[in-house]
């Protein structure tokens, strides 16, 4: 009996032990892996230089003079194609009149050199392909071939605690590398903000903006965008745009120069515990439709306010941001399958995706404060071009001037961003120069009646010229 018990205990101990143990990784092997990863990634990381003008005002003897000062900024970017498409942050190149990209040193340049200080890489002129303010991403193009490039990874597969590495040019210090972990896979800075970010404790500082956040496979799983800091330096609170969002934006900006965001005419909200308790919902998480636009795609498909969306194209929906982001990636004109819960019954409908009205601030990237200011109206404006005609829908005329930005001056109170101005006091203005000439020709306190188009409708706006 005693021998039997001993044998059973021995067998139990044998079954409790894993049959194989993972081979331990030495510190040297870990360090070597990081070196190899860095060597593979670094050639595709670039430094972005932006030169532009910033408006200033100078007061002297009771008069105010408008001035412009030359401003130079630097950031980072990552090459995503061998023919020179670069992804960076929109704020890195905002207001830039000249954009330059400095490549990493070519390995051939360093061959035979013993100095640890490497020669500077080539600096190339870059043009802006497109910028998206909502995600703070922009695409640049440099004229070069056979460039080293990286691939966007799957940020949906990220896990908290996962090792990540940042590349960039903090404070202008070229080709810097830092390491950390994923602090959060999906961080909303504000509850109603549609954007979500990867939070990391990897050191990120000014100048890192636009650089890649890299996973252990060497893929770009985020674009470093901003930090939260009281000191202005890294405090372990860095945020990156997830690759899942960056991929959609990069693809559309590269193709069209601006974003096409899909919508189905429904306003999604994240279900909270108090909401679920007050409405007696069957779950205290997920997505509920707060509104359905009358005669919109969702309405025509049969969706109603109060429906609980359980999945979109088979993907479970956990929050409203996820719902909106998944619509972004759907081509305009395609159908999405919405599964939902209503009065305890599960249902599914197909809904066509239509284009959402773009952010009016997209026009701001088309103007130069030095060239496009109409001081007496308090606006920056730009004449209609074939590109803008494709963005502004249902135009009544083939000519006109678009309000790109406006000041807080009283003179601009009657105008809004995106307005298309067709005439001043019944005189057609077909170009920006014609609008500025017509306004400059008015006497002080003379009323200016502008015919504009807003939201597909014509209207008159009266402004008293100062």
C-alpha positions in Angstrom: 0.0 0.0 0.0 2.8 2.4 1.0 4.6 1.7 -2.3 1.4 2.4 -4.3 0.9 5.8 -2.5 4.6 6.7 -3.2 4.1 5.7 -6.9 0.9 7.8 -7.2 2.6 10.8 -5.6 5.5 10.5 -8.0 3.2 10.2 -11.0 1.2 13.2 -9.8 4.4 15.2 -9.5 5.5 14.2 -13.0 2.2 15.2 -14.5 2.2 18.6 -12.7 5.6 19.5 -14.2 5.6 20.9 -17.8 7.2 18.4 -20.2 9.4 21.1 -21.8 10.6 24.4 -20.4 11.2 27.5 -22.6 14.9 28.1 -23.1 16.0 31.1 -21.0 17.0 34.2 -22.9 20.3 35.7 -21.8 20.6 39.5 -21.4 23.2 39.4 -24.2 20.7 37.7 -26.6 18.0 40.3 -25.7 20.4 43.2 -26.3 21.5 41.7 -29.6 17.9 41.4 -30.7 17.3 45.0 -29.9 20.4 46.0 -31.9 19.3 44.0 -34.9 15.8 45.5 -34.7 17.1 49.0 -34.5 19.5 48.5 -37.4 16.5 47.2 -39.5 14.1 50.1 -38.6 16.3 53.1 -38.4 17.0 53.6 -42.1 13.2 54.2 -42.7 12.9 56.9 -40.1 13.4 60.5 -41.3 13.7 64.0 -39.9 11.1 66.5 -41.1 12.0 70.2 -41.3 9.2 72.8 -41.8 9.8 76.4 -42.7 6.9 78.8 -42.6 5.6 82.2 -41.5 3.8 82.9 -38.2 1.6 86.1 -37.9 2.7 88.7 -35.3 1.4 92.1 -34.2 3.4 95.1 -33.2 1.9 98.1 -31.4 3.6 101.5 -31.8 2.2 104.9 -30.9 -1.3 103.7 -30.8 -1.2 101.9 -34.1 -1.1 98.1 -34.7 1.0 96.7 -37.5 0.6 93.1 -38.8 3.9 91.4 -39.2 5.1 87.9 -40.1 8.1 86.1 -38.6 10.0 83.2 -40.1 9.4 80.0 -38.2 11.3 76.7 -38.4 10.2 73.5 -36.8 11.3 69.9 -36.8 9.7 66.5 -36.3 9.9 62.9 -37.4 8.4 60.7 -40.1 8.5 57.1 -41.4 8.9 56.0 -45.0 6.1 53.6 -46.0 7.0 52.9 -49.6 10.1 52.5 -51.7 9.2 55.4 -53.9 9.1 57.9 -51.1 5.7 58.3 -49.4 6.3 59.4 -45.8 3.8 59.4 -42.9 4.1 62.0 -40.2 1.9 64.2 -38.0 -0.2 67.0 -39.5 0.9 69.4 -36.8 4.6 68.9 -37.8 4.0 70.4 -41.3 1.2 72.8 -40.4 1.8 76.3 -41.8 4.8 75.2 -43.7 5.8 76.9 -46.9 8.8 74.7 -47.4 9.0 71.0 -46.2 12.3 69.1 -46.3 13.0 65.5 -45.3 16.4 64.3 -44.1 17.0 60.6 -44.7 19.0 58.4 -42.4 22.7 58.0 -43.4 23.2 55.5 -46.2 25.2 52.5 -45.2 27.5 53.1 -48.1 28.3 56.5 -46.7 29.5 55.0 -43.4 31.4 52.1 -45.0 35.1 52.3 -44.1 34.6 55.0 -41.5 35.7 54.4 -37.9 34.1 57.4 -36.3 31.0 56.7 -34.2 29.6 60.0 -35.4 27.9 59.1 -38.7 27.6 61.5 -41.7 24.3 63.3 -42.2 21.9 61.7 -44.6 20.5 63.3 -47.8 18.1 66.2 -47.4 15.3 66.2 -50.0 12.4 68.6 -50.8 9.0 67.2 -49.9 5.5 68.1 -51.1 2.4 67.6 -49.0 0.2 64.9 -50.5 -2.6 65.5 -47.9 -3.2 66.2 -44.2 -6.0 65.2 -41.9 -6.6 67.3 -38.8 -9.0 65.0 -37.1 -6.3 62.2 -36.7 -3.4 64.6 -36.9 -1.7 62.7 -39.7 -0.2 63.8 -43.0 1.5 62.2 -46.0 4.5 63.7 -47.7 6.2 62.7 -51.0 9.9 62.9 -51.7 11.4 62.2 -55.1 13.6 59.1 -54.6 13.6 55.4 -55.4 14.6 52.2 -53.7 14.2 53.6 -50.3 14.1 51.5 -47.1 10.5 51.4 -45.8 8.5 49.8 -43.0 5.1 48.2 -42.9 2.1 49.2 -40.8 1.3 46.4 -38.3 -1.9 45.2 -36.6 -2.5 47.5 -33.6 -5.7 45.6 -32.8 -3.5 42.7 -31.6 -1.6 44.9 -29.1 -1.7 43.8 -25.4 -1.0 45.9 -22.3 2.5 45.4 -21.1 3.8 44.6 -24.6 7.4 45.8 -25.3 7.5 48.7 -27.8 10.3 51.0 -29.2 10.1 54.6 -30.4 12.2 56.1 -33.1 12.5 59.8 -34.0 14.3 63.0 -33.5 13.5 64.4 -30.0 14.6 68.0 -29.6 16.2 67.7 -33.1 18.6 64.9 -31.9 18.6 62.7 -35.0 17.9 59.0 -35.0 17.2 58.5 -31.3 15.7 55.3 -30.0 13.9 54.6 -26.7 12.1 51.6 -25.2 9.0 51.0 -23.1 5.8 49.1 -22.8 2.2 49.6 -23.9 0.5 51.3 -20.9 -2.9 51.2 -22.5 -4.0 49.8 -25.9 -6.9 52.3 -26.3 -6.9 55.6 -24.4 -9.5 58.3 -24.9 -8.2 61.6 -23.7 -11.7 63.1 -23.6 -14.9 61.0 -23.2 -16.6 62.4 -26.4 -13.4 62.4 -28.5 -13.8 60.0 -31.4 -10.0 59.4 -31.4 -8.3 56.7 -29.4 -4.6 56.4 -28.8 -2.0 53.8 -27.7 -0.5 55.0 -24.5 3.2 54.1 -23.8 5.8 54.9 -21.2 8.5 54.9 -23.8 10.2 58.3 -23.5 8.7 60.7 -26.1 9.7 64.3 -26.4 9.0 67.3 -28.7 10.5 66.3 -32.1 9.4 62.7 -31.8 6.1 63.7 -33.3 5.4 61.7 -36.5 8.0 59.0 -35.7 7.0 55.3 -35.5 6.1 53.2 -32.5 7.6 49.8 -33.3 6.6 46.3 -32.0 9.1 43.4 -31.5 8.6 42.3 -35.1 9.8 45.7 -36.5 6.3 46.8 -37.7 4.8 50.2 -37.2 2.0 49.8 -34.7 1.5 53.5 -34.0 2.6 57.1 -35.0 3.9 59.0 -32.0 1.7 62.2 -31.7 1.8 63.9 -28.3 2.6 63.7 -24.6 1.0 64.8 -21.4 3.5 66.7 -19.4 3.7 69.4 -16.8 7.4 70.0 -17.4 7.3 69.9 -21.2 9.5 66.8 -21.3 8.7 63.1 -21.2 7.0 62.0 -18.0 6.0 58.5 -19.2 2.7 59.6 -20.7 3.2 59.3 -24.5 0.4 58.7 -27.0 0.4 57.3 -30.6 -2.2 57.0 -33.3 -2.9 53.3 -33.7 -1.8 51.7 -37.0 -5.3 50.6 -37.7 -6.4 54.2 -38.0 -3.1 55.3 -39.6 -3.5 52.8 -42.3 -6.9 54.0 -43.4 -5.8 57.7 -43.3 -2.5 56.9 -45.2 -4.3 55.0 -47.9 -6.9 57.7 -48.5 -4.5 60.6 -48.3 -2.2 59.0 -50.7 -5.0 58.2 -53.2 -7.1 61.4 -52.9 -5.2 64.0 -50.9 -8.1 64.2 -48.3 -10.2 61.9 -46.2 -13.5 60.3 -47.2 -15.2 59.3 -44.0 -18.1 57.0 -44.2 -21.4 57.3 -42.2 -24.8 55.7 -42.2 -26.8 58.5 -40.8 -26.8 57.2 -37.2 -25.3 58.7 -34.0 -23.7 56.0 -31.8 -23.1 56.4 -28.1 -21.2 54.3 -25.6 -23.5 52.6 -23.1 -22.6 53.5 -19.5 -23.8 51.8 -16.3 -26.0 54.8 -15.3 -27.5 54.8 -18.8 -28.2 51.1 -18.6 -29.8 51.4 -15.2 -32.0 54.4 -16.1 -33.1 52.9 -19.5 -33.3 49.3 -18.1 -31.0 48.0 -20.8 -30.0 44.4 -20.9 -26.3 45.3 -20.7 -24.2 48.1 -19.2 -21.6 48.2 -22.0 -21.5 48.4 -25.8 -23.1 50.8 -28.3 -26.6 52.3 -28.5 -28.0 54.5 -31.3 -28.8 57.8 -29.8 -30.2 59.2 -33.0 -31.1 58.0 -36.5 -31.2 60.6 -39.3 -34.7 60.7 -40.9 -34.5 59.3 -44.5 -30.9 58.5 -44.0 -29.3 55.1 -44.9 -29.8 53.7 -41.4 -33.4 54.9 -41.2 -34.3 53.4 -44.6 -32.7 50.1 -43.5 -35.0 50.0 -40.4 -32.7 51.1 -37.6 -34.2 53.2 -34.8 -33.0 55.3 -31.8 -32.5 53.0 -28.8 -31.2 50.0 -30.9 -28.2 48.3 -29.2 -25.6 47.6 -31.9 -23.9 44.2 -31.1 -21.7 43.9 -34.2 -20.6 45.7 -37.4 -19.7 43.4 -40.3 -19.4 40.6 -37.7 -17.0 42.5 -35.4 -18.4 42.9 -31.8 -18.9 46.6 -31.0 -17.8 47.6 -27.5 -17.9 51.4 -27.7 -19.0 54.3 -30.0 -15.5 55.2 -31.1 -15.0 51.6 -32.3 -18.2 51.9 -34.3 -17.1 55.2 -36.0 -13.6 54.0 -36.7 -14.8 50.9 -38.4 -17.1 52.9 -40.6 -14.0 55.1 -41.6 -12.4 52.1 -43.2 -15.4 51.2 -45.3 -15.5 52.4 -48.9 -18.2 54.8 -49.8 -21.0 52.9 -51.5 -20.4 49.6 -49.8 -22.9 48.0 -47.5 -22.2 47.2 -43.8 -24.0 44.5 -41.9 -25.4 45.9 -38.6 -26.5 43.4 -36.0 -28.6 44.9 -33.2 -30.8 44.1 -30.3 -34.3 45.5 -30.0 -36.8 44.5 -27.3 -34.9 41.4 -26.7 -34.9 40.3 -30.3 -31.6 40.0 -32.3 -31.8 41.4 -35.8 -29.5 42.2 -38.7 -29.7 44.7 -41.6 -27.5 45.8 -44.5 -26.9 49.6 -44.6 -25.2 51.5 -47.4 -22.3 53.8 -46.4 -22.4 57.4 -47.6 -19.7 60.0 -47.3 -19.6 62.2 -44.2 -19.2 65.9 -44.6 -15.4 66.5 -44.1 -13.9 68.7 -41.4 -14.2 72.3 -42.6 -10.7 72.9 -41.4 -9.4 70.9 -44.3 -9.5 74.2 -46.3 -6.9 75.7 -43.9 -4.2 73.7 -45.4 -4.8 75.3 -48.8 -4.0 78.9 -47.7 -1.0 81.0 -46.9 -1.6 83.8 -44.3 0.7 86.1 -46.4 -1.2 85.6 -49.6 -4.7 84.7 -48.8 -5.8 87.3 -46.2 -8.7 89.6 -46.8 -8.2 91.9 -43.9 -11.5 93.8 -44.1 -13.5 90.6 -43.9 -11.3 89.0 -41.4 -10.9 85.8 -43.4 -8.4 83.7 -45.2 -9.8 82.6 -48.5 -8.9 80.6 -51.6 -10.4 80.6 -55.1 -12.2 77.4 -56.3 -9.9 74.9 -58.0 -10.7 71.5 -59.6 -9.5 69.9 -56.3 -11.8 72.0 -54.1 -14.7 71.6 -56.5 -14.4 67.8 -55.9 -14.5 68.4 -52.1 -17.3 71.0 -51.9 -20.5 69.3 -53.1 -23.5 70.6 -55.0 -21.9 73.9 -56.2 -24.3 76.3 -57.9 -21.5 77.8 -60.0 -18.1 76.7 -61.4 -16.5 79.8 -59.8 -16.3 81.4 -56.4 -14.1 81.9 -53.3 -14.0 79.5 -50.3 -13.7 80.8 -46.8 -10.8 78.7 -45.4 -10.3 80.4 -42.0 -11.9 83.3 -40.1 -10.9 85.5 -37.3 -13.0 86.5 -34.3 -13.3 90.0 -35.6 -16.9 91.4 -35.8 -16.4 91.8 -39.5 -16.4 88.1 -40.0 -19.4 87.3 -37.8 -21.6 86.6 -40.8 -19.2 84.1 -42.5 -18.4 80.5 -41.7 -15.6 78.2 -42.7 -16.6 76.4 -45.9 -18.8 79.2 -47.2 -18.4 79.8 -51.0 -18.7 83.5 -51.9 -20.1 84.2 -55.3 -20.7 87.9 -55.4 -20.2 91.2 -53.6 -23.0 93.8 -54.0 -24.3 91.8 -57.0 -20.9 91.8 -58.7 -19.6 88.3 -59.4 -16.3 87.4 -57.8 -14.8 84.5 -59.8 -11.3 84.6 -58.2 -9.7 85.4 -54.9 -8.1 88.5 -56.5 -11.5 89.7 -57.7 -13.0 89.3 -54.1 -10.2 91.2 -52.5 -10.4 94.0 -55.1 -14.1 94.3 -54.6 -13.9 94.5 -50.8 -10.9 96.9 -50.9 -12.9 99.2 -53.2 -15.7 99.7 -50.6 -15.7 102.8 -48.5 -15.6 102.7 -44.6 -19.0 101.7 -43.1 -20.4 100.9 -46.6 -22.4 97.7 -46.4 -21.2 94.7 -48.4 -23.9 92.2 -49.4 -22.2 88.8 -50.2 -24.1 86.1 -51.9 -22.8 82.8 -50.5 -23.5 79.1 -50.6 -23.7 77.3 -47.3 -24.8 73.7 -46.9 -26.1 73.5 -50.4 -28.2 76.6 -50.1 -27.7 80.1 -51.4 -28.1 83.1 -49.0 -27.1 86.7 -48.6 -24.8 87.9 -45.8 -24.5 91.6 -45.0 -21.2 92.9 -43.5 -20.4 96.5 -42.6 -16.9 97.3 -43.8 -14.8 99.2 -41.3 
